[in-house]
Amino acid sequence: MLLSTLFDYLTATGAEAASIVVTVRGHKIELDLSRLHDTDPGQSAA
């Protein structure tokens, strides 16, 4: 599933802020899905 599709599904259920959070070697990393969703298709999300 594309992350933008996941964002659409989550916001359709009423989520106001959708993100994915992981912990790697004790460091919390959060990916705000709305930033990926708003990216111009011709641009890299990096």
N, C-alpha and C positions, 0 to 999 in steps of 0.2 A: 504494500500500500504506500502510496506517495504521502509524504508528510503534509503536503497541502490538503490532500483528501482527508487525512486524519484530523487536521485542524477544522475543516468544514463539518465533519461529523460531530466533533466535540462541541463546536459552537452551536450546531443545530440542536443539541441536547440542553443548551442553556449555559454552557461554560462561558465565562467572561474573559478568562485569561488561560490559554492552553499552552503548556510547556512540557518538555520531557526533562526529567532530572535523573542524573546518574552520579555515582560516587566512584572515583578512580583513585586508588591509593590514598584515600582520605581526603581527596579534594572534590568538592561538590561542583558539578558542571550542569548548567541549566541551558536548555535550548528553547528559546521563545518561538513557538510555531507561527505566531502572527508575523514575525519578521520574514520568515520564509514565504509565507502566503502573499505578502505585499511586494515581493521582489519581481522586477520586470523580467519576463521570460528570457530576454536576450542577455541578462546579466548573470554573473556567478553569485551565489549566495555567500561566498566566503568573504 
